[in-house]
Every structure is written in C-alpha cells, then in structure tokens.
C-alpha cells in the first residue's frame, strides 16, 4: 500500500528541523501529504496545584505564564514548519482532502500522547522527531503513543536530516511477532528499495522463523534480499545491529519494538532502547 499521509508531531524546534527534513524526503518519495501537529500544553492543567497550598492569584499567574509560553512555542514551531516547507518547495494547504505532495499544520491543546495516538490511527506513517539533546529517547510520549496505541508504524527521525530514506533498507529480524509486523509494515519500502538486507544474530534470535525463511518470504513479494549475520559488540546486540546497518550503507532500518516488556527494557536496557538512543539513520518500528 502506498504511503499517502504522514503524521508529524512537533513539540520543539531543536529536533524539529531534522524531522521536517526527514518528512520532506518521505513525502517526495511517496507523493504524500505531511500533516504536522503541535499539541500545546493546556494551562488548565496547572489548576490542580491549588491543592498544594498555592493561592488563587498564584495559580492564575502560573496559568497566564503557561499560556504565554505555550503560545510562543507554538508560533516558533509554526514558523519553523513554514520555513522548511518553503525551502523544500512543498505547498502548504488546508484543503480537505489535501492534494498529494503537500503539507498542513494544526494546533490543539491537551495531552500529546492522546492526540498523537488518535491522529496516527488514520496516518500511513508517523514520523517522530528525535528528542532534544539531554532528553531520554525512551521516554518520548509521542513515540510510545504511536507504538502502543495506534496500530500503525512509527519512524524515528535521526538527529540530523538524512540525505535519503528508503534506498537501502535493512531488516532487524529475530523471528518475533513484532519483527514480523515490522516486515509487513515495511513491504512498500522494500518493494521500492534498491537493495535489501536481513540482519540476524544468534544473540538476537527468538523462537520463530529464521532469517532464511524471511528471505524466501520476501522473494514471494518480488523482493530480492541477502542475509548478514552480525555479532554483538561489547555484549550489546543493539551496537552490533547498528554497526551492520552502517556497513550496508542503510538509510532505513525496519525492526520490531519491545519484544520484552517496556518496563523491563527501561530498567535493564535492551535492543530497542539502544537503537533508539544511538541510531544515526531513520528507524521504522512496529509493535
């Protein structure tokens, strides 16, 4: 299925530029519409602080300050969006339905994870900006909202906009249901890619079909691929996986997310966490 709608939640300007550049590449490749979304903090969320002993006047001042800050951030993000679309020569439109290879910008208030998850359910792909420097990538509300509550794939943009997306695609395969879902979601990309490689490792494999079985399955879809067996680096499967992707010159990696529980990975680490924190290429995840 071709990609026609790309959801792009924008929360800040630091990582927003790279995400916008990534979204522009995806939109051009698929002749798609970019639906940029900014979720503003609701100043009414400050009201519960009244129960913490703050006076009504203090609460009102905090609400006013929150509203001003939220408005300033929204204007800065809107300006960044318009500049990026102008530079990419992608027209901004409010037509319904939108024309192909176009973009739109909308703003709403509330919880980012709720709004992003709901909007992602009617998007073919959601591109999540990499968190700003100093933030924990594994705690991204937008990322987990799409992974756990939308049923659609999410693409994590790298810290710097790539030169291309989807020309050389690698698949992180371990035989799990999550990796199978990732392959299914990546089929449109794989069918258009110049080269496809399956990355597998004894350290990464779980109970399920082996890499050779995946290669045969892809061939039924007209996708020629090869297999690269990689090794962990310093006992980190994720490091070995990323090194193998780099050796291939991949500009997109498809993988399943959180084969173990999210809580376990947050505490103990895990392949998903390592890739999220260290990948220098776009990573498309499914769960």
ZATI-218096 format. One record per residue (C-alpha): x, y, z. Coordinates in steps of 0.1 Angstrom, whole numbers, plus 2048, in hexadecimal, padded with zeros to 3 digits. Last residue first. Layout:
<rec><xx>X</xx><yy>Y</yy><zz>Z</zz></rec>
...
***
This chain:
<rec><xx>830</xx><yy>7DE</yy><zz>8B1</zz></rec>
<rec><xx>83E</xx><yy>7F0</yy><zz>894</zz></rec>
<rec><xx>85E</xx><yy>805</yy><zz>88F</zz></rec>
<rec><xx>86D</xx><yy>818</yy><zz>872</zz></rec>
<rec><xx>890</xx><yy>825</yy><zz>879</zz></rec>
<rec><xx>89E</xx><yy>842</yy><zz>867</zz></rec>
<rec><xx>8C5</xx><yy>842</yy><zz>868</zz></rec>
<rec><xx>8DD</xx><yy>84D</yy><zz>883</zz></rec>
<rec><xx>8D0</xx><yy>834</yy><zz>89D</zz></rec>
<rec><xx>8DE</xx><yy>838</yy><zz>8C0</zz></rec>
<rec><xx>8C2</xx><yy>83E</yy><zz>8D9</zz></rec>
<rec><xx>8A6</xx><yy>82D</yy><zz>8C6</zz></rec>
<rec><xx>8BC</xx><yy>810</yy><zz>8BC</zz></rec>
<rec><xx>8C8</xx><yy>80A</yy><zz>8E0</zz></rec>
<rec><xx>8A4</xx><yy>80C</yy><zz>8EE</zz></rec>
<rec><xx>897</xx><yy>7F3</yy><zz>8D5</zz></rec>
<rec><xx>8B4</xx><yy>7DB</yy><zz>8DA</zz></rec>
<rec><xx>8AF</xx><yy>7DA</yy><zz>900</zz></rec>
<rec><xx>8B6</xx><yy>7EF</yy><zz>91F</zz></rec>
<rec><xx>8B0</xx><yy>7DE</yy><zz>940</zz></rec>
<rec><xx>898</xx><yy>7F6</yy><zz>951</zz></rec>
<rec><xx>887</xx><yy>807</yy><zz>933</zz></rec>
<rec><xx>889</xx><yy>7E6</yy><zz>920</zz></rec>
<rec><xx>878</xx><yy>7D3</yy><zz>93C</zz></rec>
<rec><xx>85D</xx><yy>7ED</yy><zz>93E</zz></rec>
<rec><xx>857</xx><yy>7ED</yy><zz>919</zz></rec>
<rec><xx>851</xx><yy>7C7</yy><zz>91A</zz></rec>
<rec><xx>867</xx><yy>7B1</yy><zz>904</zz></rec>
<rec><xx>863</xx><yy>7B1</yy><zz>8DF</zz></rec>
<rec><xx>863</xx><yy>7D7</yy><zz>8E3</zz></rec>
<rec><xx>863</xx><yy>7E4</yy><zz>8BF</zz></rec>
<rec><xx>864</xx><yy>7D1</yy><zz>89F</zz></rec>
<rec><xx>87D</xx><yy>7DD</yy><zz>885</zz></rec>
<rec><xx>880</xx><yy>7EF</yy><zz>864</zz></rec>
<rec><xx>8A0</xx><yy>802</yy><zz>85C</zz></rec>
<rec><xx>8A3</xx><yy>81E</yy><zz>843</zz></rec>
<rec><xx>8C1</xx><yy>82F</yy><zz>832</zz></rec>
<rec><xx>8D6</xx><yy>810</yy><zz>832</zz></rec>
<rec><xx>8FB</xx><yy>812</yy><zz>828</zz></rec>
<rec><xx>8FE</xx><yy>7ED</yy><zz>82D</zz></rec>
<rec><xx>91B</xx><yy>7F2</yy><zz>845</zz></rec>
<rec><xx>905</xx><yy>80B</yy><zz>858</zz></rec>
<rec><xx>8EA</xx><yy>7F2</yy><zz>85C</zz></rec>
<rec><xx>902</xx><yy>7D8</yy><zz>869</zz></rec>
<rec><xx>910</xx><yy>7F1</yy><zz>882</zz></rec>
<rec><xx>8ED</xx><yy>7F9</yy><zz>88D</zz></rec>
<rec><xx>8E5</xx><yy>7D5</yy><zz>894</zz></rec>
<rec><xx>906</xx><yy>7CF</yy><zz>8A6</zz></rec>
<rec><xx>8FF</xx><yy>7ED</yy><zz>8BD</zz></rec>
<rec><xx>8DC</xx><yy>7E0</yy><zz>8C3</zz></rec>
<rec><xx>8E8</xx><yy>7BE</yy><zz>8CD</zz></rec>
<rec><xx>8FE</xx><yy>7CD</yy><zz>8E8</zz></rec>
<rec><xx>916</xx><yy>7B4</yy><zz>8F7</zz></rec>
<rec><xx>933</xx><yy>7CB</yy><zz>8EF</zz></rec>
<rec><xx>929</xx><yy>7C9</yy><zz>8CB</zz></rec>
<rec><xx>910</xx><yy>7AE</yy><zz>8C2</zz></rec>
<rec><xx>916</xx><yy>79A</yy><zz>8A3</zz></rec>
<rec><xx>906</xx><yy>79D</yy><zz>881</zz></rec>
<rec><xx>8F8</xx><yy>784</yy><zz>868</zz></rec>
<rec><xx>8F1</xx><yy>795</yy><zz>847</zz></rec>
<rec><xx>8D6</xx><yy>788</yy><zz>831</zz></rec>
<rec><xx>8CE</xx><yy>791</yy><zz>80D</zz></rec>
<rec><xx>8AF</xx><yy>79F</yy><zz>7FD</zz></rec>
<rec><xx>89B</xx><yy>79E</yy><zz>7DD</zz></rec>
<rec><xx>877</xx><yy>7AA</yy><zz>7E1</zz></rec>
<rec><xx>85D</xx><yy>79D</yy><zz>7C8</zz></rec>
<rec><xx>843</xx><yy>797</yy><zz>7E3</zz></rec>
<rec><xx>84A</xx><yy>772</yy><zz>7E2</zz></rec>
<rec><xx>86F</xx><yy>77B</yy><zz>7E5</zz></rec>
<rec><xx>867</xx><yy>78B</yy><zz>807</zz></rec>
<rec><xx>85A</xx><yy>76A</yy><zz>814</zz></rec>
<rec><xx>87A</xx><yy>758</yy><zz>809</zz></rec>
<rec><xx>890</xx><yy>772</yy><zz>81B</zz></rec>
<rec><xx>87A</xx><yy>76F</yy><zz>83A</zz></rec>
<rec><xx>87F</xx><yy>74A</yy><zz>83B</zz></rec>
<rec><xx>8A5</xx><yy>74F</yy><zz>838</zz></rec>
<rec><xx>8A3</xx><yy>767</yy><zz>856</zz></rec>
<rec><xx>894</xx><yy>74C</yy><zz>86C</zz></rec>
<rec><xx>870</xx><yy>749</yy><zz>875</zz></rec>
<rec><xx>866</xx><yy>74A</yy><zz>89A</zz></rec>
<rec><xx>874</xx><yy>747</yy><zz>8BD</zz></rec>
<rec><xx>88C</xx><yy>764</yy><zz>8C3</zz></rec>
<rec><xx>8AB</xx><yy>76F</yy><zz>8AF</zz></rec>
<rec><xx>8BF</xx><yy>78C</yy><zz>8BC</zz></rec>
<rec><xx>8DE</xx><yy>77B</yy><zz>8CA</zz></rec>
<rec><xx>8DE</xx><yy>762</yy><zz>8AE</zz></rec>
<rec><xx>8DE</xx><yy>77F</yy><zz>896</zz></rec>
<rec><xx>8CB</xx><yy>78C</yy><zz>879</zz></rec>
<rec><xx>8CB</xx><yy>7AA</yy><zz>861</zz></rec>
<rec><xx>8B6</xx><yy>7A6</yy><zz>841</zz></rec>
<rec><xx>8C3</xx><yy>7BB</yy><zz>825</zz></rec>
<rec><xx>8AF</xx><yy>7CE</yy><zz>80A</zz></rec>
<rec><xx>8BD</xx><yy>7E1</yy><zz>7EC</zz></rec>
<rec><xx>8AF</xx><yy>7FB</yy><zz>7D3</zz></rec>
<rec><xx>88F</xx><yy>7FE</yy><zz>7E8</zz></rec>
<rec><xx>86D</xx><yy>802</yy><zz>7D9</zz></rec>
<rec><xx>85F</xx><yy>7E0</yy><zz>7E3</zz></rec>
<rec><xx>870</xx><yy>7E2</yy><zz>805</zz></rec>
<rec><xx>85F</xx><yy>804</yy><zz>80C</zz></rec>
<rec><xx>83C</xx><yy>7F7</yy><zz>804</zz></rec>
<rec><xx>844</xx><yy>7D7</yy><zz>818</zz></rec>
<rec><xx>84F</xx><yy>7EB</yy><zz>837</zz></rec>
<rec><xx>82F</xx><yy>7E6</yy><zz>84B</zz></rec>
<rec><xx>82F</xx><yy>7C1</yy><zz>845</zz></rec>
<rec><xx>853</xx><yy>7BF</yy><zz>84F</zz></rec>
<rec><xx>84D</xx><yy>7D2</yy><zz>86F</zz></rec>
<rec><xx>82F</xx><yy>7BC</yy><zz>877</zz></rec>
<rec><xx>846</xx><yy>79D</yy><zz>874</zz></rec>
<rec><xx>860</xx><yy>7AE</yy><zz>88A</zz></rec>
<rec><xx>845</xx><yy>7B3</yy><zz>8A5</zz></rec>
<rec><xx>838</xx><yy>78F</yy><zz>8A1</zz></rec>
<rec><xx>85C</xx><yy>783</yy><zz>8A9</zz></rec>
<rec><xx>874</xx><yy>772</yy><zz>891</zz></rec>
<rec><xx>892</xx><yy>787</yy><zz>899</zz></rec>
<rec><xx>896</xx><yy>79D</yy><zz>87A</zz></rec>
<rec><xx>8A4</xx><yy>7C0</yy><zz>878</zz></rec>
<rec><xx>89B</xx><yy>7C9</yy><zz>854</zz></rec>
<rec><xx>8B2</xx><yy>7DE</yy><zz>83F</zz></rec>
<rec><xx>8A8</xx><yy>7F7</yy><zz>824</zz></rec>
<rec><xx>8BD</xx><yy>808</yy><zz>80A</zz></rec>
<rec><xx>8AA</xx><yy>822</yy><zz>7F6</zz></rec>
<rec><xx>890</xx><yy>828</yy><zz>811</zz></rec>
<rec><xx>899</xx><yy>84B</yy><zz>81E</zz></rec>
<rec><xx>8B3</xx><yy>862</yy><zz>80F</zz></rec>
<rec><xx>8CC</xx><yy>87D</yy><zz>819</zz></rec>
<rec><xx>8C2</xx><yy>87A</yy><zz>83E</zz></rec>
<rec><xx>8B6</xx><yy>896</yy><zz>854</zz></rec>
<rec><xx>8CB</xx><yy>898</yy><zz>874</zz></rec>
<rec><xx>8C0</xx><yy>88B</yy><zz>896</zz></rec>
<rec><xx>8B1</xx><yy>86D</yy><zz>885</zz></rec>
<rec><xx>88B</xx><yy>86B</yy><zz>87E</zz></rec>
<rec><xx>879</xx><yy>84F</yy><zz>890</zz></rec>
<rec><xx>860</xx><yy>83F</yy><zz>878</zz></rec>
<rec><xx>840</xx><yy>831</yy><zz>887</zz></rec>
<rec><xx>82A</xx><yy>816</yy><zz>879</zz></rec>
<rec><xx>805</xx><yy>813</yy><zz>880</zz></rec>
<rec><xx>7EF</xx><yy>801</yy><zz>89A</zz></rec>
<rec><xx>7EA</xx><yy>822</yy><zz>8AB</zz></rec>
<rec><xx>7EC</xx><yy>81D</yy><zz>8D1</zz></rec>
<rec><xx>80D</xx><yy>80B</yy><zz>8D9</zz></rec>
<rec><xx>826</xx><yy>816</yy><zz>8BF</zz></rec>
<rec><xx>815</xx><yy>837</yy><zz>8B7</zz></rec>
<rec><xx>811</xx><yy>842</yy><zz>8DB</zz></rec>
<rec><xx>834</xx><yy>835</yy><zz>8E3</zz></rec>
<rec><xx>844</xx><yy>84B</yy><zz>8CA</zz></rec>
<rec><xx>82F</xx><yy>86A</yy><zz>8D2</zz></rec>
<rec><xx>836</xx><yy>867</yy><zz>8F7</zz></rec>
<rec><xx>85C</xx><yy>864</yy><zz>8F2</zz></rec>
<rec><xx>86A</xx><yy>854</yy><zz>912</zz></rec>
<rec><xx>882</xx><yy>83C</yy><zz>900</zz></rec>
<rec><xx>893</xx><yy>85A</yy><zz>8EF</zz></rec>
<rec><xx>89E</xx><yy>867</yy><zz>911</zz></rec>
<rec><xx>8A3</xx><yy>88D</yy><zz>90E</zz></rec>
<rec><xx>8C5</xx><yy>89D</yy><zz>90F</zz></rec>
<rec><xx>8C6</xx><yy>8A7</yy><zz>8EA</zz></rec>
<rec><xx>8A3</xx><yy>8AB</yy><zz>8DD</zz></rec>
<rec><xx>88E</xx><yy>88C</yy><zz>8D6</zz></rec>
<rec><xx>890</xx><yy>87E</yy><zz>8B3</zz></rec>
<rec><xx>872</xx><yy>88A</yy><zz>8A0</zz></rec>
<rec><xx>856</xx><yy>871</yy><zz>89B</zz></rec>
<rec><xx>84B</xx><yy>869</yy><zz>877</zz></rec>
<rec><xx>829</xx><yy>858</yy><zz>876</zz></rec>
<rec><xx>820</xx><yy>842</yy><zz>858</zz></rec>
<rec><xx>801</xx><yy>839</yy><zz>846</zz></rec>
<rec><xx>7EC</xx><yy>851</yy><zz>85B</zz></rec>
<rec><xx>7C9</xx><yy>84A</yy><zz>866</zz></rec>
<rec><xx>7D2</xx><yy>83A</yy><zz>887</zz></rec>
<rec><xx>7EE</xx><yy>853</yy><zz>88C</zz></rec>
<rec><xx>7D5</xx><yy>86E</yy><zz>894</zz></rec>
<rec><xx>7C8</xx><yy>85C</yy><zz>8B2</zz></rec>
<rec><xx>7EA</xx><yy>852</yy><zz>8BF</zz></rec>
<rec><xx>7F7</xx><yy>876</yy><zz>8BA</zz></rec>
<rec><xx>7DA</xx><yy>886</yy><zz>8CC</zz></rec>
<rec><xx>7DC</xx><yy>86F</yy><zz>8EB</zz></rec>
<rec><xx>802</xx><yy>870</yy><zz>8EE</zz></rec>
<rec><xx>803</xx><yy>896</yy><zz>8EB</zz></rec>
<rec><xx>7EB</xx><yy>89C</yy><zz>907</zz></rec>
<rec><xx>7D6</xx><yy>8BB</yy><zz>902</zz></rec>
<rec><xx>7D5</xx><yy>8D8</yy><zz>8EA</zz></rec>
<rec><xx>7D3</xx><yy>8D8</yy><zz>8C4</zz></rec>
<rec><xx>7E7</xx><yy>8E6</yy><zz>8A7</zz></rec>
<rec><xx>7E5</xx><yy>8DE</yy><zz>882</zz></rec>
<rec><xx>7FE</xx><yy>8E1</yy><zz>866</zz></rec>
<rec><xx>7F9</xx><yy>8D5</yy><zz>842</zz></rec>
<rec><xx>810</xx><yy>8C7</yy><zz>827</zz></rec>
<rec><xx>80F</xx><yy>8BE</yy><zz>802</zz></rec>
<rec><xx>81D</xx><yy>8A3</yy><zz>7EB</zz></rec>
<rec><xx>7FA</xx><yy>895</yy><zz>7E4</zz></rec>
<rec><xx>7DC</xx><yy>8AC</yy><zz>7E6</zz></rec>
<rec><xx>7CA</xx><yy>8AF</yy><zz>807</zz></rec>
<rec><xx>7A7</xx><yy>8A1</yy><zz>80D</zz></rec>
<rec><xx>79D</xx><yy>8BA</yy><zz>81A</zz></rec>
<rec><xx>7B2</xx><yy>8D8</yy><zz>80F</zz></rec>
<rec><xx>7C6</xx><yy>8EB</yy><zz>82A</zz></rec>
<rec><xx>7E5</xx><yy>8EE</yy><zz>815</zz></rec>
<rec><xx>80B</xx><yy>8F3</yy><zz>818</zz></rec>
<rec><xx>81D</xx><yy>8ED</yy><zz>7F8</zz></rec>
<rec><xx>83E</xx><yy>8D9</yy><zz>7F9</zz></rec>
<rec><xx>85A</xx><yy>8ED</yy><zz>7EA</zz></rec>
<rec><xx>873</xx><yy>8DD</yy><zz>802</zz></rec>
<rec><xx>87F</xx><yy>900</yy><zz>80E</zz></rec>
<rec><xx>85B</xx><yy>90C</yy><zz>810</zz></rec>
<rec><xx>852</xx><yy>8ED</yy><zz>824</zz></rec>
<rec><xx>86E</xx><yy>8F2</yy><zz>83C</zz></rec>
<rec><xx>867</xx><yy>917</yy><zz>841</zz></rec>
<rec><xx>842</xx><yy>90F</yy><zz>847</zz></rec>
<rec><xx>84A</xx><yy>8F4</yy><zz>861</zz></rec>
<rec><xx>864</xx><yy>909</yy><zz>873</zz></rec>
<rec><xx>84B</xx><yy>926</yy><zz>875</zz></rec>
<rec><xx>830</xx><yy>90F</yy><zz>883</zz></rec>
<rec><xx>848</xx><yy>902</yy><zz>89D</zz></rec>
<rec><xx>851</xx><yy>925</yy><zz>8A8</zz></rec>
<rec><xx>82C</xx><yy>92F</yy><zz>8A9</zz></rec>
<rec><xx>823</xx><yy>910</yy><zz>8BE</zz></rec>
<rec><xx>840</xx><yy>917</yy><zz>8D6</zz></rec>
<rec><xx>836</xx><yy>93B</yy><zz>8DC</zz></rec>
<rec><xx>812</xx><yy>930</yy><zz>8E2</zz></rec>
<rec><xx>81C</xx><yy>916</yy><zz>8FB</zz></rec>
<rec><xx>832</xx><yy>92E</yy><zz>90D</zz></rec>
<rec><xx>816</xx><yy>948</yy><zz>90F</zz></rec>
<rec><xx>7FC</xx><yy>92E</yy><zz>91A</zz></rec>
<rec><xx>813</xx><yy>920</yy><zz>935</zz></rec>
<rec><xx>81A</xx><yy>943</yy><zz>942</zz></rec>
<rec><xx>7F5</xx><yy>94A</yy><zz>944</zz></rec>
<rec><xx>7EE</xx><yy>929</yy><zz>955</zz></rec>
<rec><xx>80A</xx><yy>930</yy><zz>96E</zz></rec>
<rec><xx>7FD</xx><yy>953</yy><zz>975</zz></rec>
<rec><xx>7DA</xx><yy>945</yy><zz>97A</zz></rec>
<rec><xx>7E7</xx><yy>92A</yy><zz>992</zz></rec>
<rec><xx>7FA</xx><yy>945</yy><zz>9A6</zz></rec>
<rec><xx>7DA</xx><yy>959</yy><zz>9A9</zz></rec>
<rec><xx>7C6</xx><yy>93B</yy><zz>9B4</zz></rec>
<rec><xx>7DF</xx><yy>934</yy><zz>9D0</zz></rec>
<rec><xx>7F6</xx><yy>917</yy><zz>9D0</zz></rec>
<rec><xx>7F2</xx><yy>8FD</yy><zz>9EB</zz></rec>
<rec><xx>7F8</xx><yy>8DD</yy><zz>9D7</zz></rec>
<rec><xx>7D3</xx><yy>8D9</yy><zz>9CF</zz></rec>
<rec><xx>7D5</xx><yy>8F8</yy><zz>9B9</zz></rec>
<rec><xx>7EF</xx><yy>8E5</yy><zz>9A5</zz></rec>
<rec><xx>7D1</xx><yy>8D3</yy><zz>995</zz></rec>
<rec><xx>7CC</xx><yy>8F2</yy><zz>980</zz></rec>
<rec><xx>7EC</xx><yy>8F0</yy><zz>96C</zz></rec>
<rec><xx>7DD</xx><yy>8D8</yy><zz>953</zz></rec>
<rec><xx>7C5</xx><yy>8F4</yy><zz>94A</zz></rec>
<rec><xx>7E2</xx><yy>904</yy><zz>936</zz></rec>
<rec><xx>7DF</xx><yy>8E8</yy><zz>91D</zz></rec>
<rec><xx>801</xx><yy>8E1</yy><zz>90E</zz></rec>
<rec><xx>800</xx><yy>8E4</yy><zz>8E8</zz></rec>
<rec><xx>7FF</xx><yy>8C6</yy><zz>8D1</zz></rec>
<rec><xx>810</xx><yy>8CE</yy><zz>8AF</zz></rec>
<rec><xx>806</xx><yy>8BA</yy><zz>891</zz></rec>
<rec><xx>816</xx><yy>8B9</yy><zz>86F</zz></rec>
<rec><xx>801</xx><yy>8A6</yy><zz>855</zz></rec>
<rec><xx>81A</xx><yy>89F</yy><zz>838</zz></rec>
<rec><xx>808</xx><yy>894</yy><zz>818</zz></rec>
<rec><xx>818</xx><yy>879</yy><zz>802</zz></rec>
<rec><xx>827</xx><yy>876</yy><zz>7DF</zz></rec>
<rec><xx>839</xx><yy>857</yy><zz>7ED</zz></rec>
<rec><xx>85D</xx><yy>860</yy><zz>7E9</zz></rec>
<rec><xx>856</xx><yy>885</yy><zz>7EB</zz></rec>
<rec><xx>843</xx><yy>881</yy><zz>80C</zz></rec>
<rec><xx>85E</xx><yy>86B</yy><zz>81B</zz></rec>
<rec><xx>879</xx><yy>884</yy><zz>813</zz></rec>
<rec><xx>864</xx><yy>8A1</yy><zz>820</zz></rec>
<rec><xx>85D</xx><yy>88D</yy><zz>840</zz></rec>
<rec><xx>883</xx><yy>888</yy><zz>846</zz></rec>
<rec><xx>889</xx><yy>8AD</yy><zz>842</zz></rec>
<rec><xx>86D</xx><yy>8B5</yy><zz>859</zz></rec>
<rec><xx>87A</xx><yy>89D</yy><zz>873</zz></rec>
<rec><xx>89D</xx><yy>8AC</yy><zz>870</zz></rec>
<rec><xx>88F</xx><yy>8CF</yy><zz>875</zz></rec>
<rec><xx>878</xx><yy>8C4</yy><zz>892</zz></rec>
<rec><xx>895</xx><yy>8B7</yy><zz>8A8</zz></rec>
<rec><xx>89D</xx><yy>8D9</yy><zz>8B7</zz></rec>
<rec><xx>87C</xx><yy>8EA</yy><zz>8AE</zz></rec>
<rec><xx>865</xx><yy>8D9</yy><zz>8C6</zz></rec>
<rec><xx>845</xx><yy>8C4</yy><zz>8C9</zz></rec>
<rec><xx>83E</xx><yy>8BB</yy><zz>8A5</zz></rec>
<rec><xx>828</xx><yy>89D</yy><zz>89D</zz></rec>
<rec><xx>82D</xx><yy>893</yy><zz>879</zz></rec>
<rec><xx>811</xx><yy>87D</yy><zz>86A</zz></rec>
<rec><xx>819</xx><yy>870</yy><zz>847</zz></rec>
<rec><xx>7FB</xx><yy>86A</yy><zz>82F</zz></rec>
<rec><xx>7FD</xx><yy>85A</yy><zz>80D</zz></rec>
<rec><xx>814</xx><yy>83C</yy><zz>812</zz></rec>
<rec><xx>80F</xx><yy>822</yy><zz>7F7</zz></rec>
<rec><xx>800</xx><yy>800</yy><zz>800</zz></rec>
***
